[in-house]
Amino acid sequence: MSDPLAEIVSLLQPSLPFSKTASGSGHWRVDGAGDGSPFFAVILEGSARLSINGEPDVILEENDFILIPAADRFNMASTDDVPDDGADPLRVTRIGDETRHGDPLGLPNMRVLVGRLAFESPDPTLVFALLPCLLLVRGQPRLTHLVQMIRSEAQAMRPAKQVVLERLLQLLLIEAMRSGAACLDTPGLLRGLADRHLGPAIRLMHEAPSRVLSVEELASMAGLSRSVFFERFQKKTGMAPMEYLLSWRMALAKDMLRRRDGGIKEIAQRVGYGSASAFSVAFSRFVGMPPSLYAQPARARERDAAA
């Protein structure tokens, strides 16, 4: 049986371009401008107040794990009501291999490990389908151990380092998704898979991407009328059924093109298109370039696109 969650995580090929340990002491604050990419944080000690993109504050406590799909603005600050003593809460000091916020001489009231995720197969639609919400996981020491292993592997120079990192990051994403019961409160893939009507339909999309599927057929498999299925799918996943199917097919096509796993005609058939021309039109509209150009190495692709 198809496992959509595992398939998407494997296809995205996550990597860890950045991670660091930071601490806060006294009255401290961090005002950041994210780049829109997913990042995670695990509170190693103490507590912190976090606000993402202007949303209400979240109090993070020791061993909390938080995964944010995309942040343009964020604010992290101390939770203590410390009297204003004239100290600069935005002060940043380097102490060993750690970044200290606030008082460089005081005892830390927070220590955090943060990291930013990148994907070898960038597909924003699938990324946001996988990570649809600010995900806060509590009481899961497995996640803390995974993050610590990732940090250790990223800092070391061991054989097969990149392969190990990729596998650990895949485990991190899957474990975070499985542990995040709160994520079922907001639209996303997990909420759709957890629905007894929608789950079989979503798995069919993954098992048979070459099969010609309609909303009516998917609704029939779900045991719902077309209108009820369409509304339920959009409400649970945040995407229309055919929008999700198209996103999955194009993600597969991009992966095959990048790996040169077959010609354009063969790839078109494998993702549900009757002809190479129909596939090329759909791919160009979705990706912004024809599949023949996308299949070129990145450097040659950029040169031809500029020309």
C-alpha positions as a printed Julia matrix, in Angstrom:
307×3 Matrix{Float64}:
   0.0    0.0     0.0
   1.22   3.47   -0.9
   2.5    5.72    1.9
   2.08   9.3     0.59
   3.83  10.93    3.56
   6.98   8.81    3.16
   6.94   9.24   -0.61
   6.8   13.02   -0.45
   9.52  13.29    2.21
  11.77  10.97    0.18
  11.11  12.9    -3.01
  11.91  16.27   -1.42
  15.41  15.1    -0.38
  15.84  17.47    2.6
  19.2   18.95    3.53
  20.49  21.08    6.4
  22.27  24.19    5.08
  22.33  25.92    8.46
  22.08  25.11   12.16
  23.33  26.72   15.36
  22.97  26.72   19.12
  21.85  29.93   20.79
  21.04  31.01   24.33
  19.33  33.92   26.05
  20.02  35.57   29.39
  18.12  38.25   31.28
  15.77  40.31   29.15
  16.48  39.4    25.51
  14.75  39.52   22.14
  15.44  38.38   18.59
  13.68  40.09   15.68
  14.22  38.15   12.51
  13.28  38.28    8.85
  13.02  34.73    7.54
  13.61  33.81    3.92
  10.37  31.83    3.59
  12.04  28.43    3.95
  11.12  25.84    6.61
  13.03  25.85    9.85
  12.9   24.02   13.16
  13.85  24.75   16.73
  14.17  22.56   19.8
  14.32  24.15   23.27
  17.22  22.5    25.1
  16.83  24.49   28.33
  14.46  27.09   29.79
  11.64  28.73   27.87
  10.97  31.36   25.2
   8.14  33.37   23.69
   7.75  32.97   19.93
   5.67  34.85   17.36
   5.65  33.9    13.67
   4.45  36.23   10.9
   2.49  38.32   13.39
   0.51  35.37   14.76
  -0.32  35.16   18.51
   2.59  34.32   20.8
   3.47  30.72   21.6
   5.3   29.84   24.83
   8.0   27.26   24.16
   9.27  25.11   27.01
  12.16  22.7    27.52
  12.17  19.8    25.01
   9.52  21.45   22.83
  10.05  20.92   19.12
   8.63  23.4    16.65
   8.6   23.18   12.86
   7.64  26.23   10.79
   6.96  25.75    7.06
   7.71  29.34    6.09
   8.46  32.47    8.06
   8.84  35.97    6.68
   8.94  37.6    10.13
   9.54  36.1    13.54
  10.17  37.27   17.07
  11.63  35.22   19.92
  11.98  36.71   23.38
  12.43  35.9    27.05
   9.37  34.96   29.04
  10.57  36.52   32.31
   9.14  39.88   33.34
  12.49  41.49   33.96
  12.52  45.16   35.05
  14.02  47.56   32.52
  17.59  48.05   33.75
  18.79  49.84   30.65
  20.37  46.74   29.14
  19.91  46.19   25.41
  17.64  43.14   24.89
  18.85  42.9    21.26
  22.52  42.57   22.26
  24.25  39.59   20.6
  27.52  38.09   21.84
  29.52  35.11   20.64
  30.4   32.76   23.52
  32.42  29.82   22.25
  30.37  28.13   19.53
  27.13  29.57   20.89
  25.27  32.8    20.08
  24.17  34.62   23.26
  21.22  37.03   23.2
  20.82  39.55   26.0
  23.16  39.59   29.0
  26.51  37.99   28.04
  27.53  37.57   31.7
  24.34  36.16   33.22
  23.09  32.61   33.51
  21.07  31.51   30.48
  17.28  31.27   30.87
  16.96  29.65   27.43
  19.08  27.5    25.17
  17.85  26.45   21.72
  19.07  24.51   18.7
  17.75  25.96   15.44
  18.16  24.77   11.88
  16.96  25.7     8.42
  15.79  23.08    5.92
  16.34  23.07    2.17
  15.07  20.63   -0.43
  16.94  19.13   -3.38
  13.62  18.8    -5.18
  11.98  22.16   -4.43
   8.24  22.05   -4.96
   6.49  24.71   -2.88
   3.05  23.21   -3.4
   4.09  19.85   -1.97
   6.18  21.42    0.79
   3.21  23.38    2.03
   0.92  20.36    1.63
   3.34  18.45    3.85
   3.97  21.27    6.34
   0.67  23.13    6.47
   0.92  24.64    9.92
   3.13  25.85   12.67
   3.82  22.44   14.21
   4.51  22.27   17.95
   5.38  18.87   19.39
   5.71  18.27   23.12
   6.72  15.24   25.16
   8.58  13.5    22.3
  12.2   12.88   23.37
  12.76  10.94   20.12
  12.63  14.24   18.23
  15.15  15.86   20.57
  17.52  12.92   20.09
  17.1   13.1    16.31
  17.89  16.81   16.24
  20.98  16.27   18.4
  22.14  13.48   16.05
  21.61  15.77   13.05
  23.61  18.54   14.73
  26.46  16.13   15.56
  26.54  14.69   12.04
  26.49  18.15   10.43
  29.51  19.26   12.48
  31.59  16.11   11.99
  33.62  14.93    9.01
  32.57  11.3     8.67
  32.29   9.02    5.63
  28.91   9.14    3.86
  28.03  12.28    5.81
  25.52  13.64    3.27
  23.71  10.31    2.95
  23.4    9.98    6.73
  22.21  13.58    7.06
  19.56  13.11    4.38
  18.22   9.98    6.07
  18.18  11.63    9.51
  16.33  14.65    8.12
  13.78  12.39    6.45
  13.26  10.68    9.81
  12.95  14.08   11.5
  10.21  15.25    9.13
   8.25  11.99    9.3
   8.56  11.76   13.08
   7.47  15.39   13.47
   4.44  14.78   11.26
   3.5   11.58   13.08
   3.95  13.2    16.48
   2.1   16.39   15.67
  -1.48  15.55   16.52
  -2.13  19.3    16.72
  -1.44  19.51   13.0
  -4.77  17.76   12.41
  -6.47  20.98   13.48
  -5.37  22.75   10.3
  -5.65  21.78    6.61
  -2.91  19.59    5.2
  -1.94  16.18    3.88
  -1.99  14.5     7.3
  -5.52  15.65    7.95
  -6.61  14.28    4.59
  -4.9   10.93    5.17
  -6.48  10.65    8.62
  -9.96  11.04    7.11
 -11.52   7.59    6.53
 -13.19   8.81    3.33
 -10.33  10.81    1.82
  -7.4    8.58    2.82
  -8.09   5.85    0.2
  -8.54   8.46   -2.55
  -5.23  10.17   -1.72
  -3.43   6.81   -1.65
  -4.88   5.95   -5.06
  -3.42   9.17   -6.5
   0.0    8.08   -5.25
  -0.3    4.43   -6.25
  -1.47   5.13   -9.81
  -0.22   8.53  -11.05
  -0.51   7.28  -14.66
  -4.17   6.42  -14.26
  -6.76   8.79  -15.7
  -8.69   9.9   -12.64
 -11.68  12.16  -12.26
 -13.26  13.82   -9.25
 -16.27  11.53   -9.78
 -14.11   8.39   -9.59
 -12.27   9.6    -6.51
 -15.56  10.57   -4.88
 -16.94   7.12   -5.6
 -13.92   5.5    -3.93
 -14.46   7.78   -0.94
 -18.14   6.81   -0.77
 -19.24  10.42   -1.18
 -21.08  12.48   -3.75
 -18.93  14.59   -6.06
 -19.84  17.89   -4.39
 -19.4   16.57   -0.84
 -16.07  14.94   -1.76
 -14.76  18.11   -3.42
 -15.71  20.31   -0.49
 -14.4   17.83    2.09
 -11.08  17.37    0.25
 -10.49  21.1    -0.02
 -11.43  21.71    3.6
  -9.23  18.92    4.96
  -6.15  19.33    2.74
  -6.34  22.97    1.73
  -6.21  21.98   -1.97
  -8.73  20.91   -4.59
  -8.48  17.2    -5.56
  -7.2   17.8    -9.1
  -4.82  20.48   -7.82
  -3.25  17.96   -5.46
  -3.1   15.28   -8.18
  -1.42  17.7   -10.59
   1.1   18.74   -7.92
   2.01  15.13   -7.22
   2.34  14.24  -10.91
   4.54  17.25  -11.59
   6.71  16.49   -8.56
   7.27  12.97   -9.91
   7.94  14.32  -13.4
  10.52  16.82  -12.13
  12.26  14.09  -10.18
  12.41  11.79  -13.23
  13.6   14.6   -15.49
  16.3   15.62  -13.05
  17.51  12.02  -12.77
  17.04  11.48  -16.54
  14.88   8.5   -15.78
  13.36   8.06  -19.23
  12.54  10.25  -22.21
   9.85  12.92  -22.19
   7.3   10.67  -23.93
   7.86   7.88  -21.39
   7.7   10.26  -18.44
   4.5   11.78  -19.84
   2.84   8.35  -19.88
   4.07   7.53  -16.39
   2.42  10.63  -14.93
  -0.9   10.29  -16.74
  -0.55  12.15  -20.06
  -1.51  10.61  -23.38
   1.09  12.49  -25.4
   4.4   14.26  -24.94
   2.92  17.49  -26.29
   0.06  17.53  -23.76
   2.55  16.84  -20.98
   4.9   19.58  -22.2
   2.09  22.15  -22.19
   0.96  21.17  -18.67
   4.53  21.02  -17.35
   5.45  24.41  -18.82
   2.35  26.0   -17.33
   3.02  24.48  -13.89
   6.83  24.85  -13.67
   7.46  27.86  -15.89
   9.72  26.1   -18.39
   9.38  23.15  -20.81
  10.46  19.69  -19.61
  13.28  19.58  -22.17
  14.86  22.64  -20.53
  14.18  21.43  -16.98
  15.96  18.15  -17.79
  19.23  19.96  -18.51
  21.87  20.34  -15.8
  21.25  23.43  -13.68
  24.12  25.45  -15.19
  23.11  24.75  -18.79
  19.45  25.39  -17.88
  20.25  28.84  -16.48
  22.35  29.68  -19.56
  19.62  28.65  -22.01
  16.9   30.36  -20.0
  18.88  33.61  -20.01
  19.45  33.31  -23.76
